[in-house]
Amino acid sequence: MNILVYLIPVSLFLGGIGLVAFIYTVRSNQYDDPEGDSRRILSDEWDDRPKP
C-alpha cells in the first residue's frame, strides 16, 4: 500500500502533462483542416510551397 503514495502523484503528474500537451495542440490550430490532409496525401501533384 505504500507504493500508492508514489503512484498516485506520478499518474496525476503524467495526466497533467498530457492535458497540457493536448491544450497546446488545440490552441496552436493543429486540428483545423483534417479533410485537406486526407486529400493532399492522395494527390499526385507536388506542392513545393505549402501554405503556412
N, CA, C and O atoms as a printed pandas DataFrame, in Angstrom:
     atom_number atom_name residue_name chain_id  residue_number  x_coord  y_coord  z_coord
0              1         N          MET        A               1    0.805   -1.202    0.000
1              2        CA          MET        A               1    0.000    0.000    0.000
2              3         C          MET        A               1    0.853    1.274    0.000
3              4         O          MET        A               1    0.381    2.344   -0.385
4              5         N          ASN        A               2    2.094    1.151    0.429
5              6        CA          ASN        A               2    2.954    2.335    0.433
6              7         C          ASN        A               2    3.298    2.797   -0.978
7              8         O          ASN        A               2    3.619    3.964   -1.200
8              9         N          ILE        A               3    3.226    1.872   -1.924
9             10        CA          ILE        A               3    3.561    2.240   -3.303
10            11         C          ILE        A               3    2.533    3.208   -3.883
11            12         O          ILE        A               3    2.854    3.977   -4.789
12            13         N          LEU        A               4    1.302    3.181   -3.373
13            14        CA          LEU        A               4    0.270    4.096   -3.858
14            15         C          LEU        A               4    0.614    5.549   -3.549
15            16         O          LEU        A               4    0.178    6.458   -4.255
16            17         N          VAL        A               5    1.383    5.763   -2.512
17            18        CA          VAL        A               5    1.817    7.120   -2.169
18            19         C          VAL        A               5    2.660    7.704   -3.296
19            20         O          VAL        A               5    2.662    8.917   -3.505
20            21         N          TYR        A               6    3.370    6.854   -4.019
21            22        CA          TYR        A               6    4.197    7.304   -5.144
22            23         C          TYR        A               6    3.444    7.254   -6.464
23            24         O          TYR        A               6    3.589    8.142   -7.304
24            25         N          LEU        A               7    2.644    6.219   -6.642
25            26        CA          LEU        A               7    1.993    6.028   -7.942
26            27         C          LEU        A               7    0.899    7.046   -8.218
27            28         O          LEU        A               7    0.754    7.482   -9.360
28            29         N          ILE        A               8    0.134    7.436   -7.227
29            30        CA          ILE        A               8   -0.962    8.383   -7.459
30            31         C          ILE        A               8   -0.429    9.756   -7.887
31            32         O          ILE        A               8   -0.916   10.290   -8.884
32            33         N          PRO        A               9    0.538   10.351   -7.193
33            34        CA          PRO        A               9    1.055   11.643   -7.684
34            35         C          PRO        A               9    1.734   11.553   -9.049
35            36         O          PRO        A               9    1.620   12.468   -9.865
36            37         N          VAL        A              10    2.443   10.444   -9.294
37            38        CA          VAL        A              10    3.109   10.293  -10.592
38            39         C          VAL        A              10    2.072   10.207  -11.698
39            40         O          VAL        A              10    2.241   10.835  -12.743
40            41         N          SER        A              11    1.005    9.448  -11.497
41            42        CA          SER        A              11   -0.024    9.323  -12.529
42            43         C          SER        A              11   -0.763   10.644  -12.737
43            44         O          SER        A              11   -1.103   10.985  -13.870
44            45         N          LEU        A              12   -1.018   11.393  -11.662
45            46        CA          LEU        A              12   -1.649   12.710  -11.816
46            47         C          LEU        A              12   -0.733   13.680  -12.555
47            48         O          LEU        A              12   -1.200   14.489  -13.357
48            49         N          PHE        A              13    0.550   13.601  -12.291
49            50        CA          PHE        A              13    1.515   14.454  -12.979
50            51         C          PHE        A              13    1.572   14.137  -14.472
51            52         O          PHE        A              13    1.558   15.046  -15.302
52            53         N          LEU        A              14    1.636   12.850  -14.815
53            54        CA          LEU        A              14    1.680   12.459  -16.228
54            55         C          LEU        A              14    0.382   12.797  -16.943
55            56         O          LEU        A              14    0.400   13.200  -18.106
56            57         N          GLY        A              15   -0.739   12.638  -16.262
57            58        CA          GLY        A              15   -2.015   13.034  -16.851
58            59         C          GLY        A              15   -2.087   14.527  -17.086
59            60         O          GLY        A              15   -2.637   14.975  -18.092
60            61         N          GLY        A              16   -1.533   15.303  -16.160
61            62        CA          GLY        A              16   -1.483   16.760  -16.333
62            63         C          GLY        A              16   -0.621   17.166  -17.510
63            64         O          GLY        A              16   -0.964   18.090  -18.247
64            65         N          ILE        A              17    0.506   16.476  -17.692
65            66        CA          ILE        A              17    1.360   16.756  -18.848
66            67         C          ILE        A              17    0.614   16.456  -20.145
67            68         O          ILE        A              17    0.696   17.221  -21.106
68            69         N          GLY        A              18   -0.109   15.346  -20.167
69            70        CA          GLY        A              18   -0.889   15.016  -21.361
70            71         C          GLY        A              18   -1.965   16.038  -21.636
71            72         O          GLY        A              18   -2.194   16.400  -22.790
72            73         N          LEU        A              19   -2.632   16.514  -20.593
73            74        CA          LEU        A              19   -3.672   17.530  -20.766
74            75         C          LEU        A              19   -3.086   18.835  -21.275
75            76         O          LEU        A              19   -3.660   19.468  -22.160
76            77         N          VAL        A              20   -1.959   19.241  -20.732
77            78        CA          VAL        A              20   -1.302   20.474  -21.191
78            79         C          VAL        A              20   -0.862   20.337  -22.645
79            80         O          VAL        A              20   -0.998   21.284  -23.419
80            81         N          ALA        A              21   -0.345   19.189  -23.024
81            82        CA          ALA        A              21    0.071   18.969  -24.414
82            83         C          ALA        A              21   -1.130   19.020  -25.350
83            84         O          ALA        A              21   -1.041   19.587  -26.439
84            85         N          PHE        A              22   -2.253   18.433  -24.937
85            86        CA          PHE        A              22   -3.451   18.472  -25.761
86            87         C          PHE        A              22   -3.970   19.896  -25.917
87            88         O          PHE        A              22   -4.332   20.300  -27.022
88            89         N          ILE        A              23   -4.012   20.658  -24.836
89            90        CA          ILE        A              23   -4.485   22.044  -24.914
90            91         C          ILE        A              23   -3.558   22.871  -25.796
91            92         O          ILE        A              23   -4.023   23.733  -26.541
92            93         N          TYR        A              24   -2.250   22.619  -25.722
93            94        CA          TYR        A              24   -1.301   23.333  -26.584
94            95         C          TYR        A              24   -1.566   23.047  -28.062
95            96         O          TYR        A              24   -1.546   23.963  -28.884
96            97         N          THR        A              25   -1.814   21.784  -28.401
97            98        CA          THR        A              25   -2.051   21.457  -29.810
98            99         C          THR        A              25   -3.363   22.036  -30.306
99           100         O          THR        A              25   -3.464   22.416  -31.473
100          101         N          VAL        A              26   -4.368   22.113  -29.448
101          102        CA          VAL        A              26   -5.643   22.711  -29.856
102          103         C          VAL        A              26   -5.477   24.206  -30.081
103          104         O          VAL        A              26   -5.999   24.747  -31.056
104          105         N          ARG        A              27   -4.758   24.879  -29.192
105          106        CA          ARG        A              27   -4.582   26.331  -29.320
106          107         C          ARG        A              27   -3.649   26.715  -30.462
107          108         O          ARG        A              27   -3.723   27.836  -30.967
108          109         N          SER        A              28   -2.772   25.802  -30.878
109          110        CA          SER        A              28   -1.877   26.127  -31.989
110          111         C          SER        A              28   -2.463   25.693  -33.326
111          112         O          SER        A              28   -1.751   25.631  -34.328
112          113         N          ASN        A              29   -3.758   25.392  -33.344
113          114        CA          ASN        A              29   -4.530   25.117  -34.568
114          115         C          ASN        A              29   -3.997   23.934  -35.365
115          116         O          ASN        A              29   -3.950   24.002  -36.593
116          117         N          GLN        A              30   -3.598   22.867  -34.714
117          118        CA          GLN        A              30   -3.108   21.701  -35.426
118          119         C          GLN        A              30   -4.230   20.794  -35.905
119          120         O          GLN        A              30   -3.981   19.856  -36.662
120          121         N          TYR        A              31   -5.460   21.055  -35.479
121          122        CA          TYR        A              31   -6.587   20.212  -35.862
122          123         C          TYR        A              31   -7.573   20.963  -36.768
123          124         O          TYR        A              31   -8.751   20.611  -36.820
124          125         N          ASP        A              32   -7.106   21.981  -37.474
125          126        CA          ASP        A              32   -8.004   22.827  -38.248
126          127         C          ASP        A              32   -8.509   22.191  -39.531
127          128         O          ASP        A              32   -9.676   22.377  -39.874
128          129         N          ASP        A              33   -7.686   21.452  -40.249
129          130        CA          ASP        A              33   -8.050   21.001  -41.593
130          131         C          ASP        A              33   -7.821   19.507  -41.772
131          132         O          ASP        A              33   -6.917   19.121  -42.513
132          133         N          PRO        A              34   -8.602   18.654  -41.123
133          134        CA          PRO        A              34   -8.385   17.219  -41.304
134          135         C          PRO        A              34   -8.791   16.716  -42.685
135          136         O          PRO        A              34   -8.232   15.730  -43.165
136          137         N          GLU        A              35   -9.743   17.364  -43.329
137          138        CA          GLU        A              35  -10.159   16.957  -44.676
138          139         C          GLU        A              35   -9.069   17.264  -45.701
139          140         O          GLU        A              35   -8.820   16.461  -46.600
140          141         N          GLY        A              36   -8.438   18.389  -45.575
141          142        CA          GLY        A              36   -7.392   18.775  -46.523
142          143         C          GLY        A              36   -6.197   17.841  -46.475
143          144         O          GLY        A              36   -5.608   17.530  -47.510
144          145         N          ASP        A              37   -5.836   17.393  -45.287
145          146        CA          ASP        A              37   -4.709   16.470  -45.166
146          147         C          ASP        A              37   -4.990   15.158  -45.885
147          148         O          ASP        A              37   -4.114   14.613  -46.557
148          149         N          SER        A              38   -6.200   14.655  -45.747
149          150        CA          SER        A              38   -6.519   13.381  -46.397
150          151         C          SER        A              38   -6.552   13.523  -47.916
151          152         O          SER        A              38   -6.242   12.570  -48.630
152          153         N          ARG        A              39   -6.911   14.664  -48.403
153          154        CA          ARG        A              39   -6.916   14.871  -49.857
154          155         C          ARG        A              39   -5.514   15.126  -50.391
155          156         O          ARG        A              39   -5.180   14.695  -51.495
156          157         N          ARG        A              40   -4.698   15.821  -49.615
157          158        CA          ARG        A              40   -3.326   16.108  -50.057
158          159         C          ARG        A              40   -2.488   14.841  -50.149
159          160         O          ARG        A              40   -1.647   14.722  -51.040
160          161         N          ILE        A              41   -2.701   13.906  -49.254
161          162        CA          ILE        A              41   -1.878   12.704  -49.264
162          163         C          ILE        A              41   -2.199   11.818  -50.469
163          164         O          ILE        A              41   -1.356   11.031  -50.898
164          165         N          LEU        A              42   -3.399   11.938  -51.010
165          166        CA          LEU        A              42   -3.791   11.137  -52.168
166          167         C          LEU        A              42   -3.543   11.850  -53.495
167          168         O          LEU        A              42   -3.708   11.252  -54.559
168          169         N          SER        A              43   -3.155   13.099  -53.441
169          170        CA          SER        A              43   -2.951   13.887  -54.644
170          171         C          SER        A              43   -1.618   13.525  -55.303
171          172         O          SER        A              43   -0.643   13.205  -54.623
172          173         N          ASP        A              44   -1.591   13.581  -56.637
173          174        CA          ASP        A              44   -0.368   13.323  -57.384
174          175         C          ASP        A              44    0.455   14.585  -57.615
175          176         O          ASP        A              44    1.601   14.498  -58.057
176          177         N          GLU        A              45   -0.100   15.739  -57.330
177          178        CA          GLU        A              45    0.598   16.998  -57.551
178          179         C          GLU        A              45    1.555   17.274  -56.394
179          180         O          GLU        A              45    1.226   17.044  -55.230
180          181         N          TRP        A              46    2.742   17.771  -56.736
181          182        CA          TRP        A              46    3.715   18.142  -55.712
182          183         C          TRP        A              46    3.479   19.577  -55.326
183          184         O          TRP        A              46    3.238   20.426  -56.183
184          185         N          ASP        A              47    3.544   19.852  -54.053
185          186        CA          ASP        A              47    3.352   21.203  -53.547
186          187         C          ASP        A              47    4.674   21.672  -52.922
187          188         O          ASP        A              47    4.973   21.362  -51.769
188          189         N          ASP        A              48    5.456   22.425  -53.705
189          190        CA          ASP        A              48    6.751   22.867  -53.235
190          191         C          ASP        A              48    6.641   24.028  -52.253
191          192         O          ASP        A              48    7.556   24.259  -51.463
192          193         N          ARG        A              49    5.550   24.747  -52.296
193          194        CA          ARG        A              49    5.353   25.881  -51.382
194          195         C          ARG        A              49    4.031   25.685  -50.634
195          196         O          ARG        A              49    3.018   26.271  -51.017
196          197         N          PRO        A              50    4.026   24.875  -49.582
197          198        CA          PRO        A              50    2.778   24.656  -48.842
198          199         C          PRO        A              50    2.350   25.897  -48.072
199          200         O          PRO        A              50    3.174   26.748  -47.737
200          201         N          LYS        A              51    1.082   25.989  -47.803
201          202        CA          LYS        A              51    0.560   27.129  -47.041
202          203         C          LYS        A              51    1.051   27.051  -45.614
203          204         O          LYS        A              51    1.186   25.958  -45.063
204          205         N          PRO        A              52    1.322   28.206  -45.000
205          206        CA          PRO        A              52    1.817   28.203  -43.602
206          207         C          PRO        A              52    0.738   27.778  -42.623
207          208         O          PRO        A              52    0.985   27.722  -41.419
